[in-house]
Amino acid sequence: MKRGRAVGMSNFLESALDLASRGFHVLPLKPRDKWPIVAGGFKAATRDPEQLALWWKRNPDANIGIACGASQLCVMDADHGLTSMEDFEAWRIRNGVPVTYTVRSGRRPEFGVQMYFKGPVPDSKFNLDGVRGEIKSAGGLVVSPPSIHPDTGDQYVVLVDAPIAPTPEFIKQLKKVPDHSTELGGIDTESRNSELCSFIGRIRKQVDALGEPECLVICLQRNERYTKGPLPEEEVKEIVSKQYRLYPDVHPDPLVTIGGSKTEEKKVTDWRELFHSKEDALNAPPVRFLIKDFLQREGVTAIAAPVRERKSLIALNVCHALLTGDNLFDHFEVVYKPERVLYLVPECSLGPFTDRVKRIGLMDYVGRTFFYRTLSAEGHLKLNDEALSQALPGSVVVLDTAIRFLEGDENSSQDVRAFADSIFAMLRRGAESVVMLHHSPKNNGDSMTLENAMRGSGDMGAFLACCWGTRLQDPTEPYKSASFMSNLKQRDFQSQDFEVTSGEDCRLHIVGDPSTRAVTLQPRKGNKGNKDGMDETAEAVIRANPKLKIKELEEQLKVLGIKRGTTWIGKARARINGTGVTTGEACAA
């Protein structure tokens, strides 16, 4: 067990990267402060080294915060009652607190310690054997070494560099310190300073736009009610000033419903608050991937196909790549591995799905980084379930299939928008990405577009970051046929069509190199292409207007009475120009 490791103050980025490599979700705070400087606050915390490098390149002196919930941490922050390392060790042993990774805060002259445990619990306060403090877990962040304390200028340092112990049972049973804020008459508390800080936070949320002078008057009146005697007036003034300095944007938090769950929405007092600031834009992350040019982070990816045409098999191959780090289909590189994959498949029972898990080679990951739930499990799991929310930070969620989680009618725009809100809520709670499998309509012809790949309301495809459409080239040979795959929504990245074939182990393998091997969707028996007989005319229009954008070409064709989607136009233009690239517009909707 190592003690007293002080981290150098000069390189916050190196420390942030080290923390991320240990599994902590990290974010930058204002220099010598505890306030996040990125949009989204602690919810924006990440382990992505590229994003961390970008943040600290722009803010090299930024303090380091760790998001407790995303990092699956419970931090026992003991602020009062300890005087030295020896005093801390005696208290720890006396109360059966296990040895774990421990930090000394920058607070001086108090001896404040933060003990890290694995396994989140509800946030609360505690008073244990004369030591008082807070349990910081699912709902906030802690400041990490080598950050600088805003008041003292002293550094946070590691006291005990030990493995993080599981959260002890006695911490889970700790009761909150009684709240005396609503009592009439005297206020009996051992910590007037901490009680006043908590009181300021509560009344600022309750009273709209409470100014600092008005708050000071209220706090001076409250100060007179402490049974241990009032604090000096100058100390009260400093406490109020510090709360407004550290937390300038406290507003009432009316609850709104998003996807069936409650979330907080600030009251807007200035129209500019509706929009991202320039600071937000400068710190915005680039387009990022879990699997390069296939699975985007912080978005929803669909795998769409008719029934029994390998949607689930493709999804399991995606899981295999994410969990093992092997290239997807032997081609697409895994650039970021999530902490876990959550596979929800209420269309299949435990036995058949587990058979596939065994054959593809994922049994060693089950219960560690791969978790699945089939129709054999009791009850119906909703996407806004609080227990599921605890598993979301750092995870990739697979919905097989999406329709089983949509409450209402898939042809209803309103019901689909509510479904989209529930998925976006999962991303806001920390999921890295959501993969949803969806059925294509029957008899959808020999072309593949976003419109005919996604069954139901057009809103179903609208909220996607990417949609991979797939069909068997020969559905009469389901075990031997190659699968055709096409990116039907090339919003943030371009890709070429390709084919994959399946082995007995359920692993899919790409056929050739998509950049040099052109493939097309084979026509189905009984289907006839060019049903309106206007393909030749449409291609002539495309050939005569090489500089028009795809959307403009679509409108031009409509004027001529020719209905063609953007995917068809993109592929036709690529074929005419001989580029092999279906669209030159990376941001096309």
Backbone torsions as a table, in degrees:
resi	resn	phi	psi	omega
1	MET	NA	120.7	179.9
2	LYS	-94.6	148.7	180.0
3	ARG	-132.8	152.9	168.4
4	GLY	68.2	33.1	-179.5
5	ARG	-82.2	108.5	177.3
6	ALA	-89.7	128.1	-179.5
7	VAL	-91.0	138.8	-179.2
8	GLY	-58.0	142.1	-175.5
9	MET	-81.2	-13.2	-169.2
10	SER	-79.0	-24.0	-173.4
11	ASN	-128.1	85.3	179.0
12	PHE	-68.5	-34.8	-178.8
13	LEU	-61.4	-44.3	179.5
14	GLU	-58.4	-40.8	178.6
15	SER	-68.3	-39.7	178.8
16	ALA	-62.7	-42.5	179.0
17	LEU	-65.4	-37.6	178.1
18	ASP	-64.2	-42.5	178.9
19	LEU	-63.9	-41.2	179.4
20	ALA	-63.6	-37.4	179.2
21	SER	-66.8	-21.5	177.4
22	ARG	-85.1	-3.9	178.8
23	GLY	103.5	2.7	179.4
24	PHE	-82.0	141.5	172.9
25	HIS	-91.4	122.1	-165.4
26	VAL	-118.1	152.0	173.8
27	LEU	-149.9	156.6	179.1
28	PRO	-84.4	142.6	174.8
29	LEU	-113.2	162.9	177.5
30	LYS	-57.0	143.0	177.7
31	PRO	-54.7	133.3	-179.5
32	ARG	53.8	41.7	-177.2
33	ASP	-153.1	174.3	-179.6
34	LYS	-115.7	10.8	-172.5
35	TRP	-100.1	128.4	179.4
36	PRO	-61.2	146.8	179.5
37	ILE	-111.8	9.7	179.3
38	VAL	-116.8	150.5	178.7
39	ALA	-60.9	136.3	-179.8
40	GLY	96.4	-9.8	178.4
41	GLY	58.6	-140.9	-175.6
42	PHE	-65.1	-18.1	178.3
43	LYS	-70.9	-14.8	178.5
44	ALA	-87.8	-2.8	-177.0
45	ALA	-57.2	147.3	-174.4
46	THR	-148.4	165.7	171.0
47	ARG	-109.3	3.9	-176.0
48	ASP	-71.9	114.9	-177.0
49	PRO	-62.6	-32.5	179.1
50	GLU	-65.3	-42.9	179.7
51	GLN	-68.1	-40.8	178.6
52	LEU	-62.4	-42.1	178.9
53	ALA	-62.1	-39.9	179.1
54	LEU	-64.7	-44.5	-179.5
55	TRP	-62.1	-48.9	-174.3
56	TRP	-80.0	-16.9	171.6
57	LYS	-65.7	-38.2	179.3
58	ARG	-83.0	-23.8	-177.4
59	ASN	-135.3	69.5	-171.8
60	PRO	-63.1	-21.7	-178.9
61	ASP	-101.8	12.0	-177.4
62	ALA	-66.1	136.7	171.1
63	ASN	-64.3	167.0	-176.2
64	ILE	-114.1	128.0	174.4
65	GLY	-112.2	149.1	174.8
66	ILE	-117.9	123.4	176.3
67	ALA	-77.3	115.0	-173.6
68	CYS	-66.5	-46.2	-176.4
69	GLY	-62.4	-49.8	-180.0
70	ALA	-62.4	-30.8	-179.0
71	SER	-88.3	3.2	-179.6
72	GLN	56.6	41.8	-175.8
73	LEU	-109.0	151.1	164.5
74	CYS	-122.0	117.3	-178.4
75	VAL	-110.8	119.4	178.2
76	MET	-90.5	101.2	-173.4
77	ASP	-97.2	98.6	-177.8
78	ALA	-91.4	103.9	-174.9
79	ASP	-90.2	-30.5	-171.0
80	HIS	-135.1	140.8	173.6
81	GLY	113.6	-10.0	178.3
82	LEU	-110.4	148.3	-175.7
83	THR	-120.9	-19.7	-175.1
84	SER	-163.4	172.6	177.3
85	MET	-63.2	-39.3	179.7
86	GLU	-65.1	-41.2	178.2
87	ASP	-63.0	-41.8	178.8
88	PHE	-62.4	-46.6	-179.0
89	GLU	-61.7	-41.5	180.0
90	ALA	-64.6	-42.5	178.6
91	TRP	-65.0	-42.8	-179.3
92	ARG	-60.1	-48.2	-178.0
93	ILE	-67.2	-40.8	-177.6
94	ARG	-62.4	-31.5	-175.9
95	ASN	-105.6	8.2	176.1
96	GLY	68.4	27.9	177.5
97	VAL	-79.4	122.2	-175.6
98	PRO	-70.2	157.5	174.9
99	VAL	-66.3	132.4	-180.0
100	THR	-155.7	173.9	176.8
101	TYR	-59.8	123.1	-172.3
102	THR	-134.4	137.3	-178.0
103	VAL	-119.3	142.2	168.8
104	ARG	-95.4	128.9	-179.5
105	SER	-72.3	170.6	179.3
106	GLY	-83.3	2.6	179.1
107	ARG	-67.0	132.6	177.3
108	ARG	-137.9	148.5	4.2
109	PRO	-85.8	0.4	178.9
110	GLU	-59.8	154.9	177.5
111	PHE	-104.1	80.2	-179.3
112	GLY	-86.4	134.9	179.5
113	VAL	-127.0	149.2	176.8
114	GLN	-123.3	113.7	-178.7
115	MET	-101.3	122.7	-175.8
116	TYR	-92.4	131.1	175.2
117	PHE	-130.0	155.1	-178.3
118	LYS	-97.2	122.2	179.7
119	GLY	122.6	106.6	-174.6
120	PRO	-70.6	151.5	175.5
121	VAL	-138.8	168.8	175.8
122	PRO	-63.0	143.7	176.1
123	ASP	-66.6	145.3	178.8
124	SER	-166.0	-179.9	170.4
125	LYS	-107.7	162.9	179.1
126	PHE	-145.5	159.0	174.0
127	ASN	-141.9	103.4	-173.6
128	LEU	-124.6	111.2	174.9
129	ASP	53.1	45.0	176.0
130	GLY	84.7	-2.7	178.2
131	VAL	-108.5	128.5	-176.1
132	ARG	-117.1	154.5	178.0
133	GLY	172.7	-155.5	-176.5
134	GLU	-128.5	151.0	168.4
135	ILE	-99.1	114.2	179.4
136	LYS	-106.4	120.9	-174.9
137	SER	-145.8	-104.0	-170.1
138	ALA	-63.8	-26.2	-168.6
139	GLY	-111.1	28.8	-179.3
140	GLY	-175.6	-155.6	-176.2
141	LEU	-138.7	164.8	171.2
142	VAL	-125.3	152.5	177.2
143	VAL	-85.7	135.1	-173.0
144	SER	-112.1	152.7	169.6
145	PRO	-56.3	146.9	2.8
146	PRO	-96.6	38.2	-175.9
147	SER	-60.4	161.1	-177.8
148	ILE	-109.9	130.4	-179.6
149	HIS	-67.7	134.5	-174.5
150	PRO	-65.7	-28.3	-176.2
151	ASP	-93.5	-42.9	-173.3
152	THR	-94.0	-22.8	-175.0
153	GLY	76.9	4.4	179.4
154	ASP	-88.6	160.8	-171.7
155	GLN	-94.7	144.4	168.0
156	TYR	-75.3	132.2	-178.2
157	VAL	-132.2	154.4	177.1
158	VAL	-81.5	120.9	177.1
159	LEU	-86.0	-44.7	-177.5
160	VAL	-130.8	110.5	-179.4
161	ASP	-94.5	78.7	-177.0
162	ALA	-123.2	162.3	174.6
163	PRO	-58.1	148.5	-179.2
164	ILE	-75.3	122.6	-177.9
165	ALA	-82.1	154.7	174.0
166	PRO	-61.6	150.5	179.1
167	THR	-63.0	119.7	-178.4
168	PRO	-65.1	152.3	-179.1
169	GLU	-61.4	-35.1	-175.2
170	PHE	-67.8	-27.7	176.4
171	ILE	-69.2	-38.6	179.1
172	LYS	-64.0	-24.1	-177.4
173	GLN	-96.7	-1.8	-178.1
174	LEU	-61.4	136.6	178.4
175	LYS	-93.8	148.5	178.2
176	LYS	-64.8	147.8	174.3
177	VAL	-64.5	134.4	-179.6
178	PRO	-53.7	140.7	-178.4
179	ASP	-98.0	115.9	-177.4
180	HIS	-99.1	10.6	-170.2
181	SER	-65.2	-24.6	-176.9
182	THR	-101.8	3.3	-178.6
183	GLU	-72.6	144.3	171.4
184	LEU	-90.0	156.9	-179.1
185	GLY	79.7	-145.1	-175.5
186	GLY	-72.9	152.3	178.0
187	ILE	-113.8	111.3	-175.8
188	ASP	-95.4	106.0	179.9
189	THR	-146.5	144.9	177.5
190	GLU	-79.0	-23.1	-175.2
191	SER	-123.2	86.1	-178.8
192	ARG	-64.0	-37.7	-178.5
193	ASN	-62.1	-51.4	-178.9
194	SER	-65.9	-39.3	-179.5
195	GLU	-63.4	-39.4	-179.3
196	LEU	-68.6	-38.3	177.3
197	CYS	-61.1	-45.4	179.1
198	SER	-63.4	-39.9	179.6
199	PHE	-62.6	-41.5	179.4
200	ILE	-61.2	-43.5	178.7
201	GLY	-60.4	-40.2	-177.9
202	ARG	-68.3	-46.8	-175.3
203	ILE	-72.1	-27.6	177.9
204	ARG	-69.4	-28.4	175.6
205	LYS	-78.0	-27.9	-176.5
206	GLN	-85.0	-30.8	-176.1
207	VAL	-108.6	117.0	-176.0
208	ASP	-62.8	128.3	174.4
209	ALA	53.3	44.6	178.2
210	LEU	-69.7	118.1	-178.5
211	GLY	-77.0	161.2	-178.5
212	GLU	-62.5	-43.2	179.2
213	PRO	-60.7	-43.0	179.6
214	GLU	-65.3	-39.2	178.5
215	CYS	-63.2	-39.0	180.0
216	LEU	-62.7	-41.6	179.4
217	VAL	-60.2	-45.6	-179.7
218	ILE	-62.3	-41.9	-177.3
219	CYS	-70.7	-34.6	177.2
220	LEU	-65.7	-37.1	176.5
221	GLN	-66.2	-41.2	179.1
222	ARG	-66.1	-36.7	-177.8
223	ASN	-57.7	-32.1	-179.3
224	GLU	-70.3	-13.4	-175.5
225	ARG	-93.8	-4.6	-179.8
226	TYR	-68.9	125.7	-176.8
227	THR	-69.0	-22.3	178.1
228	LYS	-83.2	2.2	-178.0
229	GLY	102.9	148.0	-178.0
230	PRO	-71.8	154.2	172.3
231	LEU	-75.3	155.6	173.9
232	PRO	-57.1	143.0	-176.8
233	GLU	-57.5	-38.6	-179.9
234	GLU	-64.1	-34.3	178.8
235	GLU	-69.2	-38.9	176.7
236	VAL	-62.7	-44.1	178.8
237	LYS	-58.8	-41.2	-179.5
238	GLU	-68.0	-38.1	178.4
239	ILE	-62.8	-46.5	-180.0
240	VAL	-63.4	-46.1	-179.8
241	SER	-60.1	-41.0	-179.3
242	LYS	-64.9	-41.0	-179.6
243	GLN	-64.5	-37.5	178.1
244	TYR	-74.6	-28.6	178.5
245	ARG	-74.4	-41.9	-178.1
246	LEU	-78.1	-35.3	-174.6
247	TYR	-128.1	77.1	-174.5
248	PRO	-75.7	-15.7	-170.4
249	ASP	-118.5	54.9	177.3
250	VAL	-94.5	122.2	-179.4
251	HIS	-131.7	163.7	171.1
252	PRO	-59.0	144.9	-174.2
253	ASP	-118.3	79.1	176.0
254	PRO	-62.3	144.0	-178.7
255	LEU	-89.9	135.1	174.8
256	VAL	-124.8	157.3	-178.2
257	THR	-99.7	125.2	176.2
258	ILE	-128.0	115.9	-179.5
259	GLY	60.0	28.5	176.5
260	GLY	87.7	-3.0	179.9
261	SER	-117.2	160.7	-179.1
262	LYS	-91.1	137.2	175.5
263	THR	-140.9	167.6	-174.4
264	GLU	-99.8	141.1	178.8
265	GLU	-133.4	124.5	-178.5
266	LYS	-75.9	147.3	174.7
267	LYS	-76.0	128.6	-177.0
268	VAL	-84.7	125.0	177.7
269	THR	-108.4	-14.2	178.9
270	ASP	-137.4	129.6	-176.0
271	TRP	-57.2	-25.2	-179.7
272	ARG	-64.9	-23.4	179.0
273	GLU	-67.5	-15.6	178.0
274	LEU	-71.7	-17.0	-171.2
275	PHE	-119.6	158.6	175.7
276	HIS	-70.2	143.2	177.8
277	SER	-83.9	170.9	176.4
278	LYS	-63.8	-35.7	177.1
279	GLU	-62.3	-39.6	175.3
280	ASP	-59.8	-44.9	-177.5
281	ALA	-64.4	-41.0	-179.4
282	LEU	-66.0	-30.1	-179.0
283	ASN	-99.1	7.4	-178.8
284	ALA	-67.1	138.8	179.1
285	PRO	-73.1	151.4	174.0
286	PRO	-73.1	173.2	172.9
287	VAL	-62.9	125.4	-174.5
288	ARG	-125.2	155.1	-175.2
289	PHE	-125.9	152.1	161.4
290	LEU	-88.9	-45.6	174.3
291	ILE	-120.8	116.2	-172.4
292	LYS	-53.5	126.6	176.7
293	ASP	59.5	24.2	175.0
294	PHE	-140.1	-52.6	-176.0
295	LEU	-122.4	111.4	-176.4
296	GLN	-85.1	146.6	174.3
297	ARG	-82.4	157.2	173.7
298	GLU	58.2	37.2	179.6
299	GLY	-156.8	-179.7	-178.7
300	VAL	-113.8	124.4	177.8
301	THR	-112.8	132.4	178.9
302	ALA	-106.1	146.7	168.6
303	ILE	-118.4	111.5	-172.4
304	ALA	-115.8	134.5	179.4
305	ALA	-165.2	160.5	171.8
306	PRO	-63.3	168.5	179.2
307	VAL	-61.0	139.7	175.9
308	ARG	63.2	37.7	177.2
309	GLU	-128.1	42.6	166.0
310	ARG	78.0	19.6	175.7
311	LYS	-58.8	-51.1	-177.1
312	SER	-64.6	-36.0	179.8
313	LEU	-66.6	-40.3	176.4
314	ILE	-63.6	-43.0	179.7
315	ALA	-62.5	-40.2	178.2
316	LEU	-66.1	-34.3	175.3
317	ASN	-67.1	-35.6	174.1
318	VAL	-62.7	-44.2	177.9
319	CYS	-60.5	-43.7	180.0
320	HIS	-59.1	-43.8	179.6
321	ALA	-64.5	-44.6	-178.3
322	LEU	-64.3	-36.7	-175.9
323	LEU	-81.8	-36.1	-176.5
324	THR	-95.5	-24.1	-174.4
325	GLY	86.1	-2.3	176.9
326	ASP	-69.6	148.6	178.2
327	ASN	-59.7	137.4	176.8
328	LEU	-69.8	129.1	-177.7
329	PHE	56.7	24.2	-176.8
330	ASP	65.8	18.4	-173.6
331	HIS	-136.4	-51.8	-173.0
332	PHE	-85.8	124.8	-172.6
333	GLU	-79.2	133.9	172.8
334	VAL	-81.6	114.4	-177.0
335	VAL	-103.2	-12.7	178.6
336	TYR	-153.5	120.6	179.6
337	LYS	-93.4	127.4	177.8
338	PRO	-71.4	168.5	177.1
339	GLU	-70.4	-32.5	-178.9
340	ARG	-160.4	162.1	172.7
341	VAL	-119.0	129.3	178.7
342	LEU	-110.8	114.4	-175.9
343	TYR	-110.8	113.1	-179.0
344	LEU	-106.3	113.3	-173.4
345	VAL	-133.2	75.9	-178.7
346	PRO	-77.4	13.1	177.0
347	GLU	-103.3	-3.9	-173.3
348	CYS	-136.3	142.7	180.0
349	SER	-83.8	169.9	-172.5
350	LEU	-59.2	-45.5	-175.1
351	GLY	-61.4	-57.0	-178.8
352	PRO	-60.6	-39.7	-179.0
353	PHE	-68.8	-40.6	178.9
354	THR	-63.4	-33.9	176.8
355	ASP	-59.3	-43.4	177.2
356	ARG	-65.8	-39.9	178.9
357	VAL	-60.0	-41.0	178.7
358	LYS	-65.8	-46.7	-175.3
359	ARG	-65.5	-33.3	-178.4
360	ILE	-84.2	-9.1	173.6
361	GLY	90.6	36.3	-177.6
362	LEU	-113.0	6.4	-176.3
363	MET	-61.9	-34.4	-179.4
364	ASP	-66.5	-16.4	-178.1
365	TYR	-96.3	-13.6	-176.8
366	VAL	-64.0	130.5	179.6
367	GLY	84.4	-9.6	176.9
368	ARG	-109.8	-62.8	178.1
369	THR	-125.2	-2.8	179.0
370	PHE	-125.6	120.6	-178.2
371	PHE	-128.7	129.7	178.6
372	TYR	-133.5	155.7	-177.9
373	ARG	-137.0	123.5	-177.5
374	THR	-109.9	-177.8	178.6
375	LEU	-68.9	-10.2	177.0
376	SER	-74.0	-17.1	177.7
377	ALA	-74.5	150.6	-178.0
378	GLU	-74.5	144.1	173.4
379	GLY	77.2	177.5	179.3
380	HIS	-113.6	120.1	-179.1
381	LEU	-88.1	120.7	177.0
382	LYS	-92.5	153.8	-175.7
383	LEU	-67.9	-20.9	179.5
384	ASN	-97.0	13.9	179.8
385	ASP	-61.6	132.0	-176.5
386	GLU	-63.2	-36.2	178.7
387	ALA	-64.8	-39.5	177.1
388	LEU	-64.9	-36.0	-179.3
389	SER	-57.7	-33.0	-179.4
390	GLN	-65.6	-25.6	-178.1
391	ALA	-91.5	-8.6	-171.8
392	LEU	-69.8	-41.7	-175.7
393	PRO	-55.0	124.4	177.9
394	GLY	81.0	8.7	-173.5
395	SER	-107.2	160.1	165.8
396	VAL	-109.4	129.4	-177.1
397	VAL	-108.4	129.9	177.2
398	VAL	-112.3	125.3	178.2
399	LEU	-108.1	110.5	-174.5
400	ASP	-124.7	93.4	2.2
401	THR	-111.1	170.3	-174.1
402	ALA	-61.2	-36.1	-174.0
403	ILE	-60.6	-25.4	-179.3
404	ARG	-72.9	-11.8	-178.5
405	PHE	-113.7	-0.1	179.0
406	LEU	-91.2	120.8	179.9
407	GLU	-93.2	105.9	-177.8
408	GLY	127.8	-148.2	-173.7
409	ASP	-108.3	126.0	-179.7
410	GLU	-66.2	-15.4	177.4
411	ASN	-92.0	-1.2	178.8
412	SER	-94.3	121.6	178.4
413	SER	-59.6	-39.4	-178.7
414	GLN	-64.8	-44.4	-179.5
415	ASP	-67.8	-37.2	179.5
416	VAL	-69.3	-37.3	177.7
417	ARG	-64.8	-38.3	176.7
418	ALA	-64.6	-38.9	176.7
419	PHE	-62.8	-43.4	178.1
420	ALA	-61.0	-41.0	178.5
421	ASP	-60.2	-39.6	-179.4
422	SER	-66.8	-34.1	177.8
423	ILE	-72.7	-43.2	178.4
424	PHE	-63.0	-32.3	176.4
425	ALA	-62.4	-35.4	176.8
426	MET	-64.4	-39.4	177.9
427	LEU	-66.4	-39.9	178.5
428	ARG	-65.3	-28.8	179.5
429	ARG	-82.5	2.7	171.5
430	GLY	119.3	-3.1	177.7
431	ALA	-63.6	138.5	179.4
432	GLU	-72.5	-35.3	-176.7
433	SER	-167.3	155.3	174.1
434	VAL	-122.9	128.5	176.4
435	VAL	-110.6	119.6	-179.5
436	MET	-117.2	132.8	177.0
437	LEU	-95.2	138.0	-176.0
438	HIS	-144.3	146.6	-178.4
439	HIS	-81.2	144.4	170.2
440	SER	-88.1	154.3	177.0
441	PRO	-68.7	158.7	178.0
442	LYS	-73.7	152.7	174.7
443	ASN	53.0	53.5	-178.1
444	ASN	-96.2	21.2	170.6
445	GLY	80.9	-169.8	-176.0
446	ASP	-100.9	3.1	174.1
447	SER	-106.8	159.5	179.6
448	MET	-128.5	116.7	178.1
449	THR	-130.8	166.9	176.8
450	LEU	-60.0	-37.6	-176.6
451	GLU	-66.8	-39.4	-177.4
452	ASN	-97.0	0.2	176.7
453	ALA	-91.2	-30.2	-176.2
454	MET	-103.8	109.1	-179.5
455	ARG	-67.6	147.3	175.4
456	GLY	98.7	-159.0	-177.3
457	SER	-60.8	147.4	176.6
458	GLY	-61.7	-19.5	177.6
459	ASP	-65.1	-20.4	-178.8
460	MET	-63.2	-38.5	178.8
461	GLY	-86.4	-17.0	-172.8
462	ALA	-68.3	-34.0	-174.5
463	PHE	-90.0	4.0	-178.2
464	LEU	-79.8	146.6	168.4
465	ALA	-81.5	-31.9	-176.8
466	CYS	-157.3	147.8	175.9
467	CYS	-135.1	117.9	175.0
468	TRP	-96.5	109.9	173.8
469	GLY	-86.9	142.6	-179.6
470	THR	-145.5	145.8	174.0
471	ARG	-148.4	151.8	171.9
472	LEU	-70.1	135.1	177.1
473	GLN	-67.3	-31.3	177.7
474	ASP	-136.2	91.3	-175.8
475	PRO	-65.1	-13.1	177.1
476	THR	-76.8	-13.1	178.4
477	GLU	-123.9	67.9	-171.4
478	PRO	-62.4	-24.4	-178.9
479	TYR	-92.9	-21.1	-176.7
480	LYS	-104.5	-25.0	-172.8
481	SER	-66.8	147.0	169.6
482	ALA	-75.9	152.1	174.0
483	SER	-100.0	127.9	174.7
484	PHE	-85.1	134.5	179.6
485	MET	-130.8	136.3	-178.1
486	SER	-142.2	136.4	175.9
487	ASN	-81.5	107.9	-172.8
488	LEU	-91.3	-3.4	176.5
489	LYS	-139.4	84.4	-175.9
490	GLN	-87.6	69.3	-175.3
491	ARG	-79.2	-47.1	-173.1
492	ASP	-115.3	-8.2	178.5
493	PHE	-156.4	154.6	-178.7
494	GLN	-100.0	153.2	177.9
495	SER	-157.8	160.2	178.5
496	GLN	-105.5	154.8	175.2
497	ASP	-65.2	150.7	178.6
498	PHE	-153.5	173.0	177.9
499	GLU	-123.6	149.8	173.2
500	VAL	-131.1	149.9	175.9
501	THR	-120.6	156.7	-174.1
502	SER	-108.7	142.1	173.2
503	GLY	-102.0	176.1	-179.6
504	GLU	-66.1	-22.3	-180.0
505	ASP	-86.6	11.5	179.7
506	CYS	71.8	2.3	176.9
507	ARG	-79.4	135.3	178.0
508	LEU	-99.4	141.9	-175.9
509	HIS	-129.6	134.7	-177.8
510	ILE	-71.7	148.4	178.5
511	VAL	-102.0	109.8	178.6
512	GLY	71.8	-166.3	-179.2
513	ASP	-108.7	116.8	-176.8
514	PRO	-57.9	-25.8	-178.3
515	SER	-73.5	-19.0	-178.3
516	THR	-122.8	-16.2	-177.0
517	ARG	-105.8	109.2	178.9
518	ALA	-82.3	131.1	178.0
519	VAL	-128.2	153.6	177.6
520	THR	-132.4	157.6	177.0
521	LEU	-75.1	124.6	-178.5
522	GLN	-74.5	137.7	179.8
523	PRO	-65.4	145.2	177.0
524	ARG	-83.1	148.7	177.4
525	LYS	-61.5	133.8	179.5
526	GLY	89.5	-10.2	177.0
527	ASN	-99.4	143.6	177.4
528	LYS	-120.9	127.3	175.9
529	GLY	-73.4	169.7	176.3
530	ASN	53.9	48.8	-172.8
531	LYS	-60.3	-33.2	-179.3
532	ASP	-91.8	-0.3	178.1
533	GLY	69.4	18.9	-173.9
534	MET	-111.0	7.8	-179.1
535	ASP	-57.1	-45.8	-176.4
536	GLU	-62.6	-42.4	178.3
537	THR	-65.0	-43.0	179.6
538	ALA	-61.1	-43.4	179.8
539	GLU	-65.5	-33.8	177.6
540	ALA	-64.5	-39.9	177.3
541	VAL	-63.4	-43.0	179.6
542	ILE	-63.5	-41.5	-178.8
543	ARG	-65.9	-33.3	-177.4
544	ALA	-81.9	-10.1	-177.4
545	ASN	-131.0	65.8	-173.4
546	PRO	-66.6	-19.0	-175.0
547	LYS	-98.0	-7.5	179.5
548	LEU	-72.3	143.2	175.1
549	LYS	-73.3	162.4	-175.9
550	ILE	-59.3	-44.2	179.4
551	LYS	-62.1	-38.1	179.0
552	GLU	-67.7	-38.0	176.2
553	LEU	-64.7	-39.4	179.0
554	GLU	-60.3	-42.7	179.1
555	GLU	-66.6	-39.2	179.7
556	GLN	-63.4	-40.3	179.0
557	LEU	-67.1	-36.6	178.5
558	LYS	-61.3	-38.9	178.2
559	VAL	-59.3	-33.6	-180.0
560	LEU	-86.3	2.8	179.4
561	GLY	80.2	21.0	-179.1
562	ILE	-111.0	116.9	-178.6
563	LYS	-97.8	110.5	177.3
564	ARG	-136.6	138.3	179.5
565	GLY	-80.7	169.7	-177.6
566	THR	-65.4	-34.4	179.3
567	THR	-65.9	-44.9	178.7
568	TRP	-60.6	-44.2	-179.2
569	ILE	-64.3	-43.3	-179.9
570	GLY	-60.5	-44.2	-179.2
571	LYS	-69.1	-38.5	178.3
572	ALA	-64.4	-41.2	179.4
573	ARG	-66.0	-38.9	177.8
574	ALA	-62.6	-41.7	179.5
575	ARG	-65.5	-40.9	-179.5
576	ILE	-66.9	-42.4	-177.5
577	ASN	-83.4	-13.5	179.9
578	GLY	68.8	27.7	-176.9
579	THR	-90.3	-26.6	-174.8
580	GLY	78.3	-1.6	178.7
581	VAL	-108.8	125.1	-171.9
582	THR	-75.2	-22.8	179.4
583	THR	-152.9	142.8	175.0
584	GLY	-95.5	6.9	-176.6
585	GLU	-112.7	94.5	-174.3
586	ALA	-65.3	-24.0	-177.5
587	CYS	-101.0	14.3	-179.2
588	ALA	-62.1	138.7	-178.1
589	ALA	-72.3	NA	NA
